[in-house]
Every structure is written in structure tokens, then in C-alpha cells.
Amino acid sequence: MPPAKTPRTKSKANRPGKTASMSDVAREANVSIFTVSAVINNKTHVSQVRRQRVMDAIAKLNYRPNLLARSLIKQKTQTIGMVVSDIANPFFPMVVRGVEDAAQSRGYNLLLCNSDDLIEREERQLELLLSKRVDGILLVKATGELSPSLRQMIKEVNIPFVLVMRTYPQLTRDAVISDDYQGSYDAVRHLARAGRRRIGLIGGNLKISNAKERWRGFRDALEAENLPFDPALVAEGDYRIESGFRAGQAILSHRPDGIYVANHLMTIGLLTAAGEVGLMCPEDFGLVSFDDYPWLGVFRPRLTTVELPKHQLGSEAAELLIRRIEGDQSSAVLRKLQPELRIRESCGFGLHVSGSSKSR
């Protein structure tokens, strides 16, 4: 009578509820842990035979539940990176939410970085994302030029980039932005319709593409309304509160009767400066701000704003990037989303309009 066969015991990795480890993969593939690590990190020194054994073991053991195996086979991580210029700016959370919603609906995860609008920090964050082998990157470009060494690294890695809110054709012509020119043009013409004749601008850094467009819309609207351009009523900020405060101090001394501010944080700075010198909106000056938020209802007067489609900016940028990741090689896309002028009380429409109609 033949001896009874000893039943084969299941490996620890195959037991219900047990998550496979890198050691389990190495044991299954009959290679070292270092070889498994090299395959996971896509090192080139591993032979094709051993690489295939590791990938088969990953699939068999459902290592990190099979997501890693799939990414190794496809040479993709199902992850996109994003670098924003100022995470403290309340504009960006809804943009990022749009990116995340679109990415997750397509099976991608998001790694988010912040540059503080500093080119040195932006370069470090881009290098980090490249080292993490993201499949593509969304970038809100900081002020300044990328170094030749980083541009060479980006060229060698060869992953798609899409610009958000700001253009930078030296890197890519794919971009999803708002129509900043039209938003500024509408804002300044509304101030003119409210009877404001000496209109000032607190704008962004003119090395940034959207700041240039908001400046251009401001100038063209003055010309369309036959209003003078006074350099003393124009100040350049950096989209932060402190710069709005300094700019407000500079231009309020020249007594503009209307002010267009190119983002919400600088508007807070301007209103702080106005309060310090005893000027009131809309009695002393009308005001239009870029960006609209739910909490603006508590401001008095309620602010007239140019609202930007924040969630849509993020979601459309992510969708464009994912199309590029998945092989779309069609011509470059520059998509401009339209802003919306939301008229409230801060222009003081009834305070100046009757007098201005006589002077025209």
C-alpha cells in the first residue's frame, strides 16, 4: 500500500487575509529582494527572464493588490502630478478638486505640490514628481524660466505636461486657462458704466501670462470708454494680500474713483489700505475684483467680481493630460474658459452714473 501523500500547505502569502510582501514575491520568483526592488523601480540591469519571473510572481500573489503588476506591465503608475503656485490662495482648492474628480473617474491618482511661485522651489517639485515616475504633470507655472538641466531631464523622461491658468510655450502649448483678457475688459467697462472716470488697476506680476492678459484687457477697456490711462493709478502686485496693501497705499493717494483688482487676495489688501486712510467703497471708489467665493456675501458692500470656472479649469486640464498620457498625439490645445461678471454693490452704480452721463 503506497504511503499517503502529505497535503501541500499554502504559503503564507496565499492565506486568506494575508497581504503578500516583497519577500513573498522574491521567494515565488526565486530571486533576491534586491532584484524585486530593481524591477519595481524599473532599473535596466535586470535580465528580461528574471524581470518576467518577478512580474509573474507579482500578478500571482496579487502584490499590492495587483495594481503594481499592472503598472509594471504598462510602464505606467496611474498617477499624475500637479504643481500649483500658491496652495494658500483660496482660488486653488476648487481647481485641484476638479483635477482630482476627473483623474479618479479615469482611474488615476493625484500627487500635489506647491511652488510658492518660486522658480527654485518649482524646479525641486518637478524633479520630485519626475522621480516618482508620474505619468504626466499639470503645472501652474511660477515666475521665471526653467533651467536647461531640468528641461533636458523633462525631455529625456518624455511625459506630457499641461499648463493650467498660465501659458509657457517653451515647455508645452497644451494649456487650459481662463479668458483673462475678457474678464478684465468686462470689469473695467462695468466700472465706466457706473460713472467711474479715473480707474486704477492693481495687477499681477507682468512676467506671468495671465497678468499680462488682465493688463491688456484693462487698457483696451479704458480706450473703448474714452477714459484716460494714468500710470499713477496702476500698481503691480504678486497676487498676495501684502502686495495688494502696498499697491493700495500707492494708488489711493492719487484718488482714483474706480479700481479693478486682478485677484481676491490683493482686494483684501486694498480694502485694508483704504480703511487705514478713511476711504470707503463704494462712496469714494468703485471696486471690481477677480475671483468669486461663497463667503463674499458677508462683505459690505457686496463685491462685484469676475468669477472664474475653477472646477472646470481643473477637470478639463486633467482630462486633456490623461488623453495625452493615453496616446492622443493631436495638435496642441489652448482652451480658454469664459469668466462671468457678477454684479453686486461695490461699484456704487447709482452714486456716479447720473453725473457722468452729463460729462460724456
C-alpha positions as CSV (number, residue, x, y, z in Angstrom):
1,M,0.0,0.0,0.0
2,P,1.6,3.3,-1.1
3,P,2.2,5.9,1.6
4,A,-0.3,8.6,1.9
5,K,0.7,11.9,0.3
6,T,1.3,14.8,2.6
7,P,-1.0,17.6,1.8
8,R,0.7,20.7,0.4
9,T,0.4,23.6,2.8
10,K,-0.5,27.0,1.4
11,S,2.2,29.6,1.5
12,K,1.7,32.4,4.0
13,A,1.1,34.8,1.1
14,N,-1.8,32.8,-0.2
15,R,-3.7,32.5,3.1
16,P,-7.0,34.4,3.2
17,G,-6.5,37.9,4.5
18,K,-2.7,37.8,4.2
19,T,-1.1,40.6,2.1
20,A,1.9,39.5,0.0
21,S,5.2,41.1,0.8
22,M,8.2,41.8,-1.3
23,S,9.9,38.8,0.3
24,D,6.9,36.6,-0.8
25,V,7.4,37.9,-4.4
26,A,11.1,37.2,-4.2
27,R,10.5,33.6,-2.9
28,E,7.9,32.9,-5.6
29,A,10.1,34.2,-8.4
30,N,13.3,32.5,-6.9
31,V,15.2,35.8,-7.0
32,S,16.6,38.2,-4.3
33,I,14.6,41.0,-2.7
34,F,17.0,43.4,-4.4
35,T,16.0,42.0,-7.8
36,V,12.3,42.5,-7.0
37,S,13.1,46.1,-5.9
38,A,15.0,46.7,-9.1
39,V,12.1,45.5,-11.2
40,I,9.6,47.6,-9.3
41,N,11.8,50.7,-9.8
42,N,12.2,49.9,-13.5
43,K,16.0,49.5,-13.3
44,T,17.6,48.4,-16.5
45,H,20.2,45.9,-15.2
46,V,17.8,43.1,-14.6
47,S,17.6,40.5,-17.3
48,Q,14.4,40.0,-19.2
49,V,14.0,36.5,-17.9
50,R,14.2,37.5,-14.3
51,R,12.1,40.6,-14.9
52,Q,9.3,38.4,-16.3
53,R,9.5,36.0,-13.3
54,V,9.1,38.9,-10.9
55,M,6.2,40.3,-12.8
56,D,4.5,36.9,-12.9
57,A,5.0,36.5,-9.2
58,I,3.6,39.9,-8.6
59,A,0.5,39.0,-10.6
60,K,0.1,35.6,-8.9
61,L,0.5,36.9,-5.4
62,N,-1.7,39.9,-6.0
63,Y,1.1,42.1,-4.6
64,R,-0.3,45.5,-3.5
65,P,-3.4,44.3,-4.8
66,N,-2.3,43.7,-8.4
67,L,-2.0,47.5,-9.1
68,L,1.7,47.4,-9.1
69,A,1.8,44.4,-11.5
70,R,-0.5,46.2,-13.9
71,S,1.6,49.4,-13.8
72,L,4.8,47.5,-14.4
73,I,3.4,45.7,-17.4
74,K,2.0,49.0,-18.9
75,Q,5.0,51.1,-17.7
76,K,2.5,53.5,-16.1
77,T,1.9,54.3,-12.5
78,Q,-1.7,55.6,-13.0
79,T,-0.6,58.8,-11.2
80,I,-0.5,62.4,-12.3
81,G,1.4,65.2,-10.6
82,M,0.3,68.8,-10.2
83,V,2.3,71.8,-9.1
84,V,0.3,74.9,-8.0
85,S,1.8,78.3,-7.5
86,D,0.3,79.1,-4.1
87,I,-1.7,76.5,-2.1
88,A,-2.7,79.2,0.4
89,N,-4.6,81.1,-2.3
90,P,-8.3,80.2,-2.0
91,F,-8.5,80.0,-5.7
92,F,-6.7,76.7,-6.0
93,P,-8.6,74.2,-3.8
94,M,-11.6,74.1,-6.2
95,V,-9.2,73.8,-9.2
96,V,-7.4,70.9,-7.5
97,R,-10.8,69.4,-6.7
98,G,-11.7,69.5,-10.4
99,V,-8.4,67.8,-11.2
100,E,-8.9,65.1,-8.6
101,D,-12.5,64.4,-9.7
102,A,-11.6,64.0,-13.3
103,A,-8.5,61.9,-12.5
104,Q,-10.2,59.5,-10.2
105,S,-13.0,59.0,-12.7
106,R,-10.4,57.8,-15.2
107,G,-8.5,55.6,-12.6
108,Y,-5.7,58.0,-11.9
109,N,-4.4,59.3,-8.5
110,L,-3.0,62.8,-7.9
111,L,0.2,63.9,-6.3
112,L,0.0,67.6,-5.4
113,C,3.0,70.0,-4.9
114,N,3.2,73.7,-4.1
115,S,5.9,76.1,-5.5
116,D,5.1,79.3,-3.6
117,D,5.5,80.9,-7.0
118,L,9.3,80.5,-6.6
119,I,11.2,79.1,-9.6
120,E,13.7,77.3,-7.4
121,R,11.0,75.5,-5.5
122,E,9.1,74.7,-8.6
123,E,12.1,73.0,-10.1
124,R,12.6,70.9,-7.0
125,Q,8.9,69.9,-7.1
126,L,9.1,69.0,-10.7
127,E,12.2,66.9,-10.1
128,L,10.4,65.1,-7.3
129,L,7.4,64.3,-9.5
130,L,9.7,63.0,-12.2
131,S,11.5,60.8,-9.7
132,K,8.1,59.4,-8.6
133,R,7.5,58.3,-12.3
134,V,4.2,60.1,-12.6
135,D,2.6,59.6,-16.0
136,G,2.0,63.3,-16.6
137,I,2.2,66.7,-14.9
138,L,-0.2,69.7,-14.6
139,L,1.7,72.9,-13.9
140,V,0.6,76.4,-12.8
141,K,3.9,78.0,-13.9
142,A,5.9,80.0,-11.4
143,T,7.5,83.3,-12.4
144,G,10.8,82.6,-14.2
145,E,12.4,80.3,-16.7
146,L,13.2,76.6,-16.2
147,S,16.9,75.7,-16.1
148,P,18.4,74.0,-19.1
149,S,19.2,70.9,-17.0
150,L,15.6,70.4,-15.9
151,R,14.4,71.0,-19.4
152,Q,16.8,68.3,-20.6
153,M,15.5,65.9,-17.8
154,I,11.9,66.6,-18.9
155,K,12.9,65.8,-22.5
156,E,14.5,62.6,-21.5
157,V,11.6,61.4,-19.3
158,N,9.2,62.3,-22.1
159,I,5.9,62.6,-20.3
160,P,3.2,65.0,-21.2
161,F,2.7,68.4,-19.5
162,V,-0.5,70.6,-19.5
163,L,-0.4,74.2,-18.3
164,V,-3.2,75.5,-16.0
165,M,-4.2,79.2,-15.8
166,R,-0.8,80.3,-17.2
167,T,0.9,79.6,-20.5
168,Y,4.5,78.7,-21.0
169,P,5.1,77.6,-24.6
170,Q,8.8,76.9,-24.0
171,L,7.5,73.7,-22.2
172,T,4.2,72.9,-23.9
173,R,1.5,74.6,-25.9
174,D,-1.2,72.4,-24.2
175,A,-3.0,74.7,-21.7
176,V,-6.4,75.2,-20.1
177,I,-6.8,78.8,-19.0
178,S,-9.5,81.4,-18.3
179,D,-10.1,84.2,-20.7
180,D,-8.4,86.8,-18.5
181,Y,-8.4,89.5,-21.2
182,Q,-12.2,89.3,-21.5
183,G,-12.7,89.2,-17.7
184,S,-10.7,92.4,-17.2
185,Y,-12.3,94.1,-20.2
186,D,-15.8,93.4,-18.8
187,A,-14.8,94.6,-15.3
188,V,-13.4,97.9,-16.3
189,R,-16.3,98.7,-18.7
190,H,-18.7,98.0,-15.9
191,L,-16.9,100.5,-13.7
192,A,-17.2,103.0,-16.5
193,R,-20.9,102.3,-16.9
194,A,-21.2,103.0,-13.1
195,G,-19.8,106.5,-13.8
196,R,-16.2,105.9,-12.7
197,R,-13.8,108.1,-14.7
198,R,-10.4,107.7,-13.1
199,I,-10.0,103.9,-13.0
200,G,-6.9,102.2,-11.5
201,L,-5.5,98.7,-11.7
202,I,-3.8,96.5,-9.1
203,G,-2.5,93.7,-11.3
204,G,-0.2,90.7,-11.1
205,N,3.4,90.3,-12.0
206,L,3.7,91.2,-15.7
207,K,6.2,88.3,-16.2
208,I,3.1,86.0,-15.8
209,S,0.9,85.3,-18.8
210,N,-2.4,85.9,-17.1
211,A,-1.3,89.1,-15.5
212,K,-0.3,90.4,-19.0
213,E,-3.8,89.5,-20.3
214,R,-5.6,91.2,-17.4
215,W,-3.4,94.3,-18.0
216,R,-4.3,94.3,-21.7
217,G,-8.0,94.0,-21.1
218,F,-7.7,96.9,-18.7
219,R,-6.0,99.2,-21.2
220,D,-8.4,98.2,-24.1
221,A,-11.5,98.8,-21.9
222,L,-10.2,102.3,-21.0
223,E,-9.8,103.1,-24.7
224,A,-13.2,101.7,-25.6
225,E,-14.7,104.0,-22.9
226,N,-12.6,107.0,-24.0
227,L,-11.1,107.2,-20.5
228,P,-7.6,108.3,-19.7
229,F,-4.8,106.0,-18.7
230,D,-2.9,107.3,-15.7
231,P,0.3,105.4,-14.8
232,A,0.0,106.7,-11.2
233,L,-3.2,104.7,-10.9
234,V,-1.6,101.4,-11.8
235,A,0.4,99.1,-9.5
236,E,1.9,95.7,-9.9
237,G,1.5,93.1,-7.2
238,D,2.0,89.3,-6.8
239,Y,-1.5,88.0,-6.1
240,R,-0.9,88.1,-2.3
241,I,-2.5,90.2,0.4
242,E,0.6,92.2,1.3
243,S,1.2,93.3,-2.3
244,G,-2.4,94.5,-2.6
245,F,-2.0,96.5,0.6
246,R,1.2,98.2,-0.7
247,A,-0.4,98.8,-4.1
248,G,-3.5,100.3,-2.4
249,Q,-1.3,102.7,-0.4
250,A,0.4,103.8,-3.6
251,I,-2.6,104.4,-5.8
252,L,-5.2,105.6,-3.3
253,S,-3.2,108.7,-2.6
254,H,-4.0,109.7,-6.2
255,R,-7.7,109.4,-5.5
256,P,-9.0,107.0,-8.2
257,D,-12.8,106.8,-8.3
258,G,-12.7,103.2,-9.6
259,I,-10.3,100.3,-9.0
260,Y,-10.1,96.9,-10.7
261,V,-8.1,94.4,-8.7
262,A,-6.8,91.3,-10.5
263,N,-7.4,88.8,-7.7
264,H,-9.2,88.3,-4.4
265,L,-6.2,88.3,-2.0
266,M,-5.0,91.6,-3.4
267,T,-8.5,93.0,-3.0
268,I,-8.3,92.2,0.8
269,G,-5.0,94.1,0.9
270,L,-6.5,97.1,-1.0
271,L,-9.5,97.3,1.4
272,T,-7.2,97.2,4.4
273,A,-5.2,100.1,3.0
274,A,-8.4,102.1,2.2
275,G,-9.6,101.6,5.8
276,E,-6.4,103.0,7.2
277,V,-6.8,106.2,5.3
278,G,-10.5,106.5,5.9
279,L,-11.7,105.8,2.3
280,M,-15.0,103.9,1.8
281,C,-16.2,101.7,-1.0
282,P,-18.3,102.5,-3.0
283,E,-18.7,106.1,-1.7
284,D,-15.1,107.0,-2.5
285,F,-14.2,104.5,-5.1
286,G,-16.0,101.7,-7.0
287,L,-14.4,98.2,-7.0
288,V,-14.4,95.1,-9.1
289,S,-12.3,92.0,-8.1
290,F,-11.2,88.9,-9.9
291,D,-12.4,85.6,-8.3
292,D,-15.7,84.9,-6.5
293,Y,-16.3,82.9,-3.4
294,P,-19.4,81.9,-1.3
295,W,-18.2,83.9,1.7
296,L,-18.1,87.2,-0.2
297,G,-21.8,87.7,0.8
298,V,-20.5,88.8,4.2
299,F,-18.5,91.7,2.7
300,R,-20.1,95.2,2.9
301,P,-20.7,96.3,0.3
302,R,-21.0,93.0,-1.5
303,L,-18.3,92.8,-4.1
304,T,-18.8,92.8,-7.8
305,T,-16.5,90.1,-9.1
306,V,-15.3,88.3,-12.2
307,E,-15.9,84.7,-11.5
308,L,-13.6,82.0,-13.0
309,P,-14.8,78.4,-13.6
310,K,-12.4,76.9,-11.1
311,H,-13.6,73.3,-11.0
312,Q,-13.9,73.2,-14.8
313,L,-10.4,74.6,-15.2
314,G,-9.1,71.7,-13.2
315,S,-11.3,68.9,-14.7
316,E,-10.6,69.9,-18.3
317,A,-6.9,70.2,-17.7
318,A,-6.8,66.7,-16.1
319,E,-8.9,65.2,-19.0
320,L,-6.5,66.8,-21.6
321,L,-3.5,65.4,-19.7
322,I,-4.9,61.9,-19.5
323,R,-5.7,61.9,-23.2
324,R,-2.1,62.7,-23.8
325,I,-0.9,60.0,-21.4
326,E,-3.1,57.5,-23.2
327,G,-1.7,58.3,-26.6
328,D,-3.5,61.3,-28.1
329,Q,-1.0,63.0,-30.4
330,S,-3.3,65.5,-32.0
331,S,-2.2,69.2,-32.4
332,A,-1.7,71.4,-29.3
333,V,-4.8,72.5,-27.4
334,L,-5.2,76.0,-25.9
335,R,-8.6,76.1,-24.2
336,K,-9.9,79.4,-22.9
337,L,-12.8,79.2,-20.4
338,Q,-15.1,82.2,-20.2
339,P,-15.4,84.2,-17.0
340,E,-18.7,85.6,-15.6
341,L,-19.2,89.2,-14.4
342,R,-21.2,89.0,-11.1
343,I,-22.6,92.5,-10.5
344,R,-23.3,93.4,-6.9
345,E,-22.9,96.7,-4.9
346,S,-19.3,97.6,-4.8
347,C,-19.3,99.8,-7.9
348,G,-22.0,102.1,-6.4
349,F,-23.9,102.2,-9.7
350,G,-26.3,104.9,-8.6
351,L,-23.7,107.2,-7.0
352,H,-21.9,108.4,-10.0
353,V,-23.7,107.4,-13.1
354,S,-26.1,110.3,-13.4
355,G,-23.3,112.9,-13.2
356,S,-21.1,111.0,-15.6
357,S,-23.8,110.9,-18.3
358,K,-23.7,114.7,-18.5
359,S,-20.0,114.8,-18.8
360,R,-19.7,112.4,-21.7
